[in-house]
Amino acid sequence: MKAKTWIILLGLCLISSVAAAATVKVITQEAMIRKDKRFFAPALVRAPFGAALQESGREGDWFRVSYQGKEGWIHKSAVQEQKFQLSSLAGGQAEETSQDEVALAGKGFNPEVEKAFRDKNPKMRYDLVNQVQAYRVEEQRLQAFIRAGNLREPGGAP
């Protein structure tokens, strides 16, 4: 009888520890984990699409997360909470979407809509769109631009 009680208690402890260690997944092409819960706060680390971040708290629309040994803040618009799928534990088949499908869904597109758009606009310069998407700005330059322009967060925080 004691053995069953201990097994049940151990099982409950394991379940509660899994629930406490929440994970969020990056759903944008790249997401910045910032020093503070502000869009203009300095970035601590870049997290690529699909990266799993350990959540340790929330304040408003911001998640406190850790990734690659850094702890900071990320806005809810860049992540999706991970759902615990019993089907994958029980040997069932869990489905995942591809990176392209998530990117297109984030833009309001699906493959059929994009193909129709391309067919209707054959002269559009898609290579220029790809160039703009590939452009990167160093964090130091971005922070200097924010300071020089005296840019402020909504609500007035610098």
N, C-alpha and C positions, 0 to 999 in steps of 0.2 A: 504494500500500500504506500509506504514511504517513497519507494522508487518511482511510482506513477506520479506522485505529487511533485517530486523533484523534476521529473521530465516535463511535466506541464508548466512548472515555474520557469524552467530553462527556456522552453518554447516561447512563453510570453515575453521573457526578457529579450530574446532574439528578435521577435516581432517588433517590440517597442523600440529597440535600437535601430532597426531598419527604418522605422517610421520617423525617428528623430533625425536621421541623416538624410535630409531631403537633397535631391539633385535637380538642377535645372540644365537644360541643353540649349546651346546657342543656335538660334534659328535665322540669323542674318549671315551674310557672307563673312563678316568679321565684326567682332564686338569689342568694345573697350571696357575694361574693368578700371574704374576710376577711384581716385584717392578719397573722394567725397561723393555724396549723392546729389551731384549737379552735373549737367551736361558739359559744362566748360571746365570742370575739375580736371587736373592733370591725370593722364592715363598711366596706370601702373603696368598693365600688361594687355596685349591683344589676344583675344581668344578666337580661333577660327570656327567656321560653321561646323556644327555637330559636337563641339567640345562640351564635355560634362563638367559642370561647376558645382562645387559643394556649397549649398546654401546654409548660412548660419543665422540668418535673421532677415526681417523685412521692416521697412519704414515707408509707408505710403506706396508709391509706385516703384520703389527701389528695393533690390535684393542685395543683401550682404553676402558675398560669395568668396570662395578661395579657389585659386587656380595656379598651378605651377609654383606653389609656395608663396604666392602673393594673396593678400586679402584686401578686398575693396568692394565697390558698389557697381551694380549694373542695372540699367533700367529694364522694367518688365517687358518693354516692346522688343527687346533683343533676345529674349529667352522664352522657353516653354518649360513648364513644370513636367517632370518625368512621372509618368503613371506607372504604378506597380502592376505588371501584367501577369496574372495567375496562369494564363494559358501557356506562357513560355516556360513557367516552372513545372507545369504538369505535363510537359512534353508536347503541348499543342504548338501550332505554328503561329508566331507573332509576325505581323507585317510591319515593314518600315517603308517610308517613302524615300525616294532618291533625293540627292542634293538639288538636282534640277527642278524636280517637282515642288520642293519647298520654296526655292527661289522664285519660281513662276507664280506660285500661289501667293507669295508675299507681295507680288506686283499685281495681283488680280488676274493673272494669266493662267491658262492651262495650255498644253501643246496644241490643241485644236484652235484656240483663240489666237495664239501667236502665229500659227501657220496662215490663218485667214488674214491676219493683219499684214504679214509679209507679202501674201499674194495680192492684196489690195494696194500695197505701197512698195512696188518693186524697185523704185528709184531711191528709197530711203537709204541713207548712209549708215548702215548698222556698224560698220568698222569704226565710225566716230563715237558711237555709243560705247563700244568696247574700250576705246582709248580713254574716255572719261571715267569709266568704271575702274580702269587699271591705275589711274592716277593716285599717288599716295603723297601725303604731306607728313613730314617728321613732326613728332609731338612737340618738340621745342619751338619749331616755327609756328605751329598752330597756337600754342600758348602765347607766343610773342604777338601774334596777330590779334588775339583776344584782348590782351592788355593794351596794345596800341590803339585799338578801336574802342576801348572802354566798353566792351560788350558786357552785358549783364544777363543773368538768368531771368526767366519770368518771375516776377515778384521782387526783383531788385538785387538779388545776391550776386556778388562779383564772381 
